[in-house]
């Protein structure tokens, strides 16, 4: 003869109960923190050679740049102007390290609205093969970008700027 479960027993809780939702939220937060602290793999792009005082700093998690929406099934790029991320316009980029192999970075020059030449960091997201856009699950993600730079072209001393670039990783509807 089977006995009925008590309504307040742990085995009788529904998946959408406050406890289950809290557990799901904690797991999501832990996953996001792990992503920000370790990333996928580190991709390095050297901009110039020479002797460099290589310094490593922890990412400044308070410095977050929102890159908007990145479509997983398309190639994407964003430009972070030097002035937006706090780099001097005359800074010399030595290397760019990114915590995820799905993103590459490079220095880029572009013409501003005033016609003057400006510099920025270009981030390129590679196109992914998505089996079905209808089953793809969007995710808020972030990558750590470490930019090693020299403040003047003549110096071999370097500094590292570290920031987090957040984005919504999804697919376009109808894709």
C-alpha distance (Angstrom), angle and dihedral (degrees) to the residues before:
residue distance angle dihedral
X1 . . .
X2 3.82 . .
X3 3.77 120.8 .
X4 3.78 122.1 -137.4
X5 3.80 118.2 -113.2
X6 3.75 117.3 -113.6
X7 3.83 111.1 -110.4
X8 3.83 92.0 -126.0
X9 3.80 96.6 47.3
X10 3.83 117.1 116.6
X11 3.80 92.0 -118.8
X12 3.81 91.3 57.4
X13 3.84 95.1 58.2
X14 3.76 116.4 116.4
X15 3.85 120.9 -124.1
X16 3.82 89.8 -115.0
X17 3.78 93.8 52.3
X18 3.83 118.5 126.7
X19 3.82 89.8 -106.8
X20 3.81 92.7 53.6
X21 3.80 91.5 45.7
X22 3.83 90.6 49.7
X23 3.81 90.8 49.7
X24 3.81 91.1 49.3
X25 3.82 90.5 48.9
X26 3.83 91.9 49.6
X27 3.81 91.8 48.9
X28 3.84 89.8 49.5
X29 3.81 92.0 49.8
X30 3.82 91.8 47.9
X31 3.82 90.2 49.7
X32 3.82 92.1 49.9
X33 3.83 92.5 47.4
X34 3.81 89.7 48.8
X35 3.81 89.8 50.8
X36 3.79 91.3 50.6
X37 3.78 94.5 46.1
X38 3.79 98.3 44.9
X39 3.80 110.6 12.1
X40 3.80 122.6 -166.0
X41 3.79 103.8 -75.3
X42 3.77 131.5 -32.4
X43 3.78 117.4 -104.0
X44 3.81 116.1 -164.9
X45 3.76 127.5 -165.1
X46 3.80 116.7 -172.9
X47 3.79 114.8 -148.9
X48 3.79 98.9 -172.3
X49 3.78 141.4 -2.7
X50 3.79 131.0 -121.8
X51 3.76 138.7 91.8
X52 3.76 112.6 -41.7
X53 3.79 134.1 -178.3
X54 3.79 95.5 -133.1
X55 3.79 112.4 -150.5
X56 3.77 125.7 -178.3
X57 3.77 122.9 -155.2
X58 3.76 134.0 -177.7
X59 3.80 114.1 -104.0
X60 3.78 114.4 -91.7
X61 3.79 98.1 -124.2
X62 3.79 90.3 -173.6
X63 3.83 88.5 63.7
X64 3.79 104.0 74.6
X65 3.80 124.2 165.0
X66 3.81 116.1 -161.1
X67 3.80 110.4 -138.5
X68 3.80 93.2 -175.5
X69 3.80 119.9 -140.8
X70 3.81 123.2 -5.6
X71 3.80 116.1 -168.2
X72 3.80 110.4 -139.6
X73 3.80 94.9 -152.6
X74 3.83 95.1 50.6
X75 3.80 135.7 58.8
X76 3.82 109.7 -103.0
X77 3.78 136.7 -174.0
X78 3.80 135.8 -176.3
X79 3.80 130.3 -172.7
X80 3.81 120.8 -141.4
X81 3.83 106.2 -159.8
X82 3.81 114.1 -136.9
X83 3.82 90.6 -120.7
X84 3.84 91.5 53.1
X85 3.80 92.8 54.8
X86 3.80 96.4 38.8
X87 3.80 101.3 -105.0
X88 3.79 121.4 141.6
X89 3.84 110.8 -112.2
X90 3.83 89.0 -122.9
X91 3.82 95.3 51.5
X92 3.80 115.8 128.8
X93 3.81 112.5 -136.4
X94 3.80 112.8 -136.0
X95 3.80 99.9 175.2
X96 3.78 143.2 -15.9
X97 3.81 119.6 -146.6
X98 3.79 121.7 -169.9
X99 3.81 125.3 -168.9
X100 3.81 95.1 -136.0
X101 3.79 128.9 55.6
X102 3.83 90.5 -144.2
X103 3.83 89.4 73.2
X104 3.81 128.1 57.7
X105 3.78 126.9 -170.9
X106 3.79 135.7 -153.1
X107 3.78 139.8 165.7
X108 3.79 113.9 -101.2
X109 3.81 135.3 -173.6
X110 3.80 119.9 -147.5
X111 3.79 139.2 169.1
X112 3.80 115.4 -103.2
X113 3.82 125.8 -142.5
X114 3.81 88.4 -94.8
X115 3.81 90.5 57.0
X116 3.82 93.6 -110.8
X117 3.78 122.8 128.1
X118 3.81 114.7 -103.3
X119 3.81 133.2 -176.7
X120 3.78 131.7 -137.1
X121 3.77 145.7 158.7
X122 3.80 113.2 -98.8
X123 3.80 116.6 -149.8
X124 3.81 117.7 -161.9
X125 3.80 122.3 -165.3
X126 3.79 114.2 -158.4
X127 3.79 121.0 -126.5
X128 3.79 113.0 -103.6
X129 3.77 127.2 -150.6
X130 3.81 105.1 -116.6
X131 3.80 115.4 -169.1
X132 3.79 95.4 -156.2
X133 3.79 130.4 3.8
X134 3.79 89.8 -156.7
X135 3.82 92.8 61.5
X136 3.83 97.0 39.1
X137 3.83 113.1 114.3
X138 3.83 115.2 -142.8
X139 3.81 116.6 -133.4
X140 3.79 136.7 -169.5
X141 3.80 103.8 -127.8
X142 3.77 138.8 173.2
X143 3.79 136.7 -160.1
X144 3.77 128.0 -159.5
X145 3.80 114.3 -125.6
X146 3.81 118.0 -163.3
X147 3.78 115.1 -169.6
X148 3.79 117.0 -166.7
X149 3.78 110.9 -159.8
X150 3.79 144.7 162.4
X151 3.79 117.1 -133.5
X152 3.82 93.0 -138.3
X153 3.81 132.0 25.9
X154 3.82 91.0 -120.7
X155 3.81 98.9 55.9
X156 3.79 127.4 86.9
X157 3.82 91.4 -164.5
X158 3.78 111.7 105.1
X159 3.78 138.3 -161.8
X160 3.78 129.4 -162.8
X161 3.79 125.8 -134.6
X162 3.77 113.2 -162.1
X163 3.79 124.7 -169.1
X164 3.78 141.2 156.4
X165 3.80 120.4 -118.4
X166 3.81 111.6 -157.6
X167 3.79 125.6 -164.6
X168 3.78 143.9 162.7
X169 3.82 107.7 -109.6
X170 3.81 108.2 -154.8
X171 3.81 144.7 121.6
X172 3.79 128.3 -100.6
X173 3.80 112.5 -106.1
X174 3.76 111.9 -105.5
X175 3.82 92.2 30.1
